[in-house]
Amino acid sequence: MQPESVQDCVDCLALGERNWAHLRMCLSCGHVACCDSSPHKHATAHFGSSQHPVMRSFEPGEDWRWCYVDTAIV
């Protein structure tokens, strides 16, 4: 998966802001967005609009993943 940005939250840039804390990358589409410690929480907003379930850290030296869907309804 290729990230759509190499160092920026594209949603914050669209707002003319650069005050994110950490970056996350969607493993479904490569969207790079800011984490929930950031003012706009764009990674969570991306999940809400796309339903793409898994993000990974996009910080140097980190490779952990986060799944927004953590329960299954049967």
C-alpha positions as CSV (number, residue, x, y, z in Angstrom):
1,M,0.0,0.0,0.0
2,Q,1.4,3.4,-1.0
3,P,0.7,6.3,1.3
4,E,-0.9,9.3,-0.3
5,S,1.4,11.6,1.7
6,V,4.9,10.9,3.1
7,Q,4.8,13.3,6.1
8,D,1.5,15.2,6.4
9,C,-2.1,14.7,7.5
10,V,-3.8,15.5,4.1
11,D,-7.1,16.5,5.9
12,C,-5.3,19.0,8.1
13,L,-3.5,20.5,5.2
14,A,-6.8,20.9,3.4
15,L,-7.9,23.0,6.4
16,G,-4.6,25.0,6.3
17,E,-3.4,23.5,9.5
18,R,-0.3,21.6,10.6
19,N,-0.9,20.9,14.3
20,W,-1.3,17.2,14.3
21,A,0.3,15.0,17.0
22,H,1.0,11.7,15.2
23,L,0.1,10.2,11.8
24,R,-1.8,7.0,10.8
25,M,-2.1,5.3,7.4
26,C,-5.2,3.4,6.3
27,L,-4.2,0.0,5.1
28,S,-7.2,-0.2,2.7
29,C,-6.5,3.0,0.7
30,G,-3.3,4.6,1.9
31,H,-5.0,7.7,3.3
32,V,-2.7,9.5,5.8
33,A,-4.4,11.2,8.7
34,C,-3.9,12.4,12.2
35,C,-4.4,10.4,15.4
36,D,-7.0,10.9,18.2
37,S,-4.4,12.9,20.2
38,S,-4.6,15.5,17.4
39,P,-7.3,18.3,17.5
40,H,-9.2,17.0,14.4
41,K,-8.8,13.2,14.9
42,H,-8.9,12.7,11.1
43,A,-7.9,9.0,11.2
44,T,-11.0,8.2,13.2
45,A,-13.1,10.4,10.9
46,H,-11.7,8.5,7.9
47,F,-12.9,5.2,9.4
48,G,-16.3,6.8,10.1
49,S,-16.8,7.9,6.5
50,S,-15.1,5.0,4.7
51,Q,-15.5,2.0,7.1
52,H,-11.9,1.0,6.3
53,P,-11.2,-0.9,9.5
54,V,-7.4,-1.0,9.9
55,M,-4.8,1.8,10.3
56,R,-1.2,1.5,11.1
57,S,1.2,4.0,12.7
58,F,2.9,6.2,10.2
59,E,5.6,7.3,12.6
60,P,9.3,6.4,12.0
61,G,10.2,3.2,13.7
62,E,6.6,2.1,14.5
63,D,4.7,-0.7,12.8
64,W,1.8,-1.4,15.1
65,R,-1.8,-1.6,13.7
66,W,-5.2,-0.5,15.1
67,C,-8.5,-2.1,14.1
68,Y,-11.5,0.1,14.6
69,V,-13.8,-2.9,14.4
70,D,-13.2,-4.8,17.6
71,T,-16.5,-6.6,18.1
72,A,-18.5,-8.8,15.9
73,I,-22.2,-8.9,15.8
74,V,-23.4,-12.4,14.8
